[in-house]
Amino acid sequence: MGKNEKTSLGRALVKHHNQMVQQIKEKGRYYRKQENKVLESVTEVTDIDAIIEKAEEAERLYTHDNPTPKFLINLDTNANENNEMMTPEELREQQLKEEKLHAGSLQVPRRPPWYPGMEVDQLDFNEKQAFLIWRRKLASLEENEKLVLTPFEKNLDIWRQLWRVLERSDLLVMVVDARDPLFYRCPDLEAYAREIDEHKETMLLVNKADLLPLSVREKWAKYFQDNGILYLFWSAKAATAAVEGRPLIGFEEQENTSNSETKIYGREELLARLQAEAEAIAATRKKSTMKKSTISKGADQAAKHVVVGFVGYPNVGKSSTINALVGEKRTGVTSTPGKTKHFQTLIISEELMLCDCPGLVFPSFTSSRYEMIASGVLPIDRMTQHREAIQVVANRVPRHLIEKVYNITLPKPKVYEPQTRPPLASELLRAYCASRGYVGSSGLPDETKASRIILKDYLDGKLPHFELPPGFDAEADKETDVGPSSSLTDDDSDLSDDVDSPAVEGDLEHALKDLDSYEKENGLAAKKAGKQVRKKTATASYKQHRKPMRKKDRSWRVGNDEGDGMPVVRVIQKPANLGPIKA
């Protein structure tokens, strides 16, 4: 064998070694890329994007063995079994029945079982498969035409953050908005926390409670107590102002008149209450593990401090609550939902640690997409249909409050319309644009800019509004001045429809004119009236601007003298031209 000659075995070993080194480098780059990847919330995708995403998650292509799914589209969505059109009330009743029937299928994705020694690739594969099965269940619900499934989080990495927070936490705090707590509450998340650990408890932290009147807080407190829900009233804005030494107008008056059940907790009181609840849960868990004799070193180390996890919808005030409890700005805060990308742990003391989770949009049947935009769950700056979201605001905020806050005058309803109806979105936007001078490039009112400002004022509490607990709608108009504009008594509606009232009699001419114009616009006028209108339009006003025709002078004519039946005409006879006159 020569000196420079190499055997085939040596070359094979070197090649194998180089391949292993290259694979390790590529694997390291992949994991570093995954760690540095910025998480983005994905709530809305098109049909083709959903198909491609599901195909990538399933790691397969649609071939002859795996044909493409068939999407059946029924154009008559408002028809029943007998192909008869249904009224909106019947559609809503049918939708409520379907929601109750499929309420158990609307769940939070569960993390598959795992153990510390499991390989990363196997764990990633199991999580993707479990998430794919969950997506397929929700897709089957979306195919049901009687159900309306709201947008929900479709990014697996965001749900992984929730799984980690649930597993670490002893006490799970669900932050909700005080103006509509049931909208932001997810009952299945509470059930999932119990599945992970039977001793884990869930608490509702009712944020922005300073925006509620005392009477409304008492009603919500009674509702929570009757349903066995652990709750606390809290205001991150007031707590932040107290930490910074800034006074908050109106907060101290409400605090002095409140009792223990409706009390808005301060920073120190909330920290003490959270720590006490978490320590009680940890003590109960420790007793149960001692009985089973399965306590381990890891459990001893984890028992040094209790962990309180914060979860909830985007833009409900989780990051603001964390900053107020810590006493300094540790997390980013913005009005745009989805600012927090990864979960983070913050040590308050040796006994207490807080864990902040990114905001998650849970699947729901109870609201529409426009209500989610108006509630701040979906980004306001990305909306394409602004009038529908503004209509939600107009339905919830009374007319007189909108006029008082913005110092505008909204158009009143017509005489033939219910006088208690909420203002239309177009009326509100046009009145606001006219008062502020918002005009677009085309010369029309800039409704897009106006809608964004109104929605942000609605979220910040500049436009006062709130929802009452179930069963308290009838008392809202009697006790509170600020309430949903849709909650009206029957007497008011009867008075608005009474045409024989004195106010309507006095304005009878105006009513007839309005009805006349309404019939003409909708083509309900009689045919004769239409002909009359056409006759009037035939002699249009532009003909009056023509130069009047000169009348012919027929005064030379002589009237009939009853001679031969023909008029006698005056004849003028000229003298004959006889040529030059001879001298």
C-alpha positions, 0 to 999 in steps of 0.5 A: 500500500502506497504512502498517499493511498487511502483505503475505502474504509477510511474515506467512509469514516471521514465522510460519516463524521463530516455528515454527523457534524453537519447535521448537528450544526443544522439542528443547532441552527434550527433550534436557535432560529426557533428561539429567536423567532418572534411570535405573532398571533394568528386569529384570522386566515382565509380558506386556502391558507387554512388548507395549506396550514393543515396540510403542513401540520399533517405533513402530507399533500392532497393526492389521489389517496388523500383527496381535497375536502369538499366544501358544500355551500348553501346559499339559502342560509336563512331557510328552514327545512321546508325552505321557508324564510326565518325571522331574525328571532327564530334564527337566534333561537335556533342558534342558541339551541345549537350552541347549547348542543355543541358547548362541550366541543368548544375546548382549549387545546390540551397538551399531550402527555410528556415526561422530562426525559422525552426527546425534543423531536418526539415532543414537538411531533406529539404537540403538533398532532394534538393541535391538528386534531383540535383544529379539525374539531373546530373546523367541523363546527365551522361547517355547521351553518347554524353556528357562528364561531368567532376568530380564535388563536391559530398559532401553536406557539402561543398555546405552548406559552399557555401550557407552560404557565398552567403547569407552573402556576399554583393559582391561576388568575384570569384577568377580565374587563369589569364592563363585561366579565362574562365575555372575557371568561373562559370556563373550559380553561378553568376545567383544564387547570383542574385536569392538570392538578386537582388542587389548582384554583382559578380566580377572576381578577375583575380589572377596570372596576373603577369604571363601574358604579357601585350599584353595578358592582354589587350586582356582579358581586352577588352573581359571582357569589351565587355561582361559586366564582372566586373573584376580586375587584381591581383597577390597574390604572388606579394602582399605577397612579398610586405607585407614581403618586398621581391622584385619580379623580373619582376613585377615592369617593367610590372606594370610601362608599364600598364594602368588603364584597365590592371593594376595589383592592389596592396593590399591597392588599392584592399581593397579600391576597394572592399569596395567601390563596396560593400558599393555601393551595400549595399546603393542600397539595403538600398534604395530599402528596405526603399521604401518597408518599410520592414527594420528591426533591423537585417538589421540595425545591418548587415549594420554596415559593408559590407561583401565580399565573396571569392569563386572559384575552388580549388588551384586558390589562394583564401587563398593566396589572403586572407592572402595578404589582411589581412597582415598575415597568417590567412588561410592554403596555400598548392599546394594540392587543398581542404586545406580550409575545412570551411568558415571563416570570417575575419574583416579587419576594422569596415566597411569591412569583408572578408569571405573565402569559401572552393574551389568547383569543379563545374560541367562542360562540357568544359574540361576533367579530365586530363585538370582538373589535369593539372590545379590543380583542382584535386590533382596531387598526386592522379592521376593514368594515368600521361601520359594523363595529361602530354600530356595536358602540352605538347600541351599547352607549346611550344617545344622550351620553354620546352627544354629551361626551363629544358635544355633537347633535345626532339626527333624531329618528323620523316620526314613523320610526321608534323614538328610542332606537339607537343612532345609526353608525352612519349618523354617528360618524357623519356628525362626528366628522362634521364637528371635527372637520375630518374630510377625506381626499375625495371630499367625503367624511373620513369615517375610517379615522373617526371610527378608530378614535371612537373605538379607542375612546370606547375602550379607554372608558371615555364613553361610559358603558357596562353590561349587567349580570343575567337576570338584572336587565329589567332593573337597569333602567330604574336604578342606573342612568348609564346602561345598554341602550337596548334595555328598554321598557315596554311602556317606552316602546308603546309610547314611541309607536303611538301616532295619536299622541299630541306631539305627533298631531302638532307636527302632522304636516311634517309627518305627511311630508316624511311619509311622502318622501319615504314612499317615493324613495321606496317606490310605494307611491301610486301610479297617478302620483307618478304620472303627475310627477312626470308631468311636472318634471316635463315642464322643467325649470330650465325652460323658463330660462329661454328667451321668450318668443315674440308675439306676432302682431295680428292687429291688421286683421279685421274681424268677420263682418258676416259677409261671405264667411271669410275675414276681410283683410285690409289691403294696402295698394301702392301707387303704380310706378309710371317711370320718369315724369315729363316736364 
